[in-house]
């Protein structure tokens, strides 16, 4: 923190900004972790259960480029949460990534998104198979 004046309010503003930056980094890391699981689960299912490949590597790269750039830019300018200064200071040893961020990103949000993606994929696949069977029998 660099003070450019003798006003103690600038110290409070700097602390508030630092807390906001820390929270925004954690939110974006959670988003990235949650975003990776629905991309990996279909390939794991492809290898284990021999299902058709749901998405190609190039499609994953295109999705990553399209869906990670704007949230990254947005997280850099997000305003602090209300009441951020009412929260006690975090411990010095607490890093950006902890068990809560990992659980929320990979397990809770990631598996929820993977289940939704695979459900839509299988519904789409079953509809295409029924259409293919109908065309083939004619």
C-alpha positions in Angstrom: 0.0 0.0 0.0 1.4 3.4 -1.0 0.0 6.4 0.7 -0.1 9.6 -1.3 -1.8 11.8 1.3 -2.2 12.0 5.1 -5.9 10.9 5.0 -6.7 7.7 6.9 -9.7 7.1 4.6 -7.2 6.3 1.8 -6.0 3.3 4.0 -9.5 2.0 4.3 -10.1 2.4 0.6 -6.9 0.6 -0.2 -7.8 -2.3 2.1 -11.3 -2.5 0.6 -9.8 -2.6 -2.9 -7.3 -5.3 -1.9 -10.1 -7.5 -0.4 -12.2 -7.0 -3.6 -9.3 -8.0 -5.8 -8.7 -11.1 -3.6 -12.4 -12.1 -3.8 -12.5 -11.5 -7.6 -9.5 -13.8 -8.1 -11.1 -16.5 -6.0 -14.3 -16.2 -8.0 -12.5 -16.5 -11.3 -10.5 -19.5 -10.1 -13.7 -21.2 -9.0 -15.1 -20.5 -12.5 -12.1 -22.0 -14.2 -12.2 -25.1 -12.1 -15.9 -25.5 -12.6 -15.4 -25.0 -16.3 -12.8 -27.8 -16.7 -14.9 -30.6 -15.2 -17.6 -30.7 -17.9 -14.9 -30.8 -20.5 -13.1 -33.7 -18.9 -16.0 -35.9 -17.8 -17.2 -36.7 -21.3 -13.7 -37.9 -22.3 -13.5 -40.1 -19.1 -16.9 -41.6 -20.0 -15.7 -42.1 -23.6 -12.7 -44.0 -22.4 -14.4 -46.1 -19.7 -17.9 -46.7 -21.2 -17.0 -46.4 -25.0 -19.7 -43.8 -25.7 -19.4 -41.7 -28.8 -17.0 -38.7 -28.5 -19.2 -35.8 -27.4 -16.8 -33.0 -28.3 -13.5 -32.7 -30.2 -10.3 -31.1 -28.9 -10.7 -28.2 -31.3 -14.2 -27.5 -30.0 -12.9 -27.5 -26.4 -10.3 -24.9 -27.4 -12.9 -22.8 -29.2 -15.2 -23.0 -26.1 -12.3 -22.0 -23.8 -11.3 -19.0 -25.9 -14.9 -17.9 -26.1 -16.0 -18.4 -22.5 -12.9 -17.6 -20.5 -11.8 -14.2 -22.0 -14.9 -12.2 -21.1 -15.3 -13.4 -17.5 -11.6 -12.8 -16.9 -11.9 -9.2 -18.1 -15.1 -8.8 -16.2 -13.7 -10.1 -12.9 -11.0 -7.4 -13.1 -13.5 -4.6 -12.9 -16.1 -6.1 -10.5 -17.1 -3.9 -7.6 -16.5 -5.0 -4.0 -19.3 -7.0 -2.4 -21.4 -5.1 0.1 -20.1 -5.4 3.7 -16.7 -6.5 2.6 -15.2 -4.3 5.3 -17.3 -5.9 8.0 -15.6 -9.3 7.4 -12.6 -9.9 9.7 -9.2 -10.1 8.1 -8.3 -13.4 6.6 -5.4 -15.4 8.2 -2.0 -14.7 6.7 -1.5 -18.4 5.7 -4.8 -18.5 3.8 -4.0 -18.6 0.1 -6.2 -17.9 -2.9 -6.8 -21.6 -3.5 -8.1 -23.6 -0.5 -10.4 -26.6 0.1 -13.5 -24.5 -0.2 -12.6 -23.2 -3.7 -11.5 -26.6 -4.9 -14.7 -28.3 -3.6 -17.0 -25.6 -4.9 -15.3 -25.5 -8.3 -14.5 -29.2 -9.0 -17.1 -31.1 -7.0 -20.2 -28.9 -6.6 -20.4 -26.7 -9.7 -18.2 -28.9 -11.9 -20.2 -32.0 -11.4 -23.5 -30.1 -11.7 -22.4 -28.7 -15.0 -21.1 -32.0 -16.2 -24.4 -33.7 -15.4 -26.3 -31.0 -17.2 -24.0 -31.2 -20.3 -24.2 -35.1 -20.4 -27.9 -35.1 -20.0 -28.4 -32.7 -22.9 -25.8 -34.7 -25.0 -27.6 -38.0 -24.4 -31.0 -36.5 -25.1 -29.6 -35.0 -28.3 -27.9 -38.3 -29.2 -31.1 -40.4 -28.6 -33.1 -38.0 -30.8 -30.5 -38.3 -33.6 -30.4 -42.1 -33.3 -34.2 -42.3 -33.5 -34.1 -40.1 -36.6 -31.3 -42.1 -38.1 -33.2 -45.4 -37.5 -36.3 -43.9 -39.0 -34.5 -42.8 -42.1 -32.6 -46.0 -42.5 -35.7 -48.2 -42.3 -37.5 -46.3 -45.1 
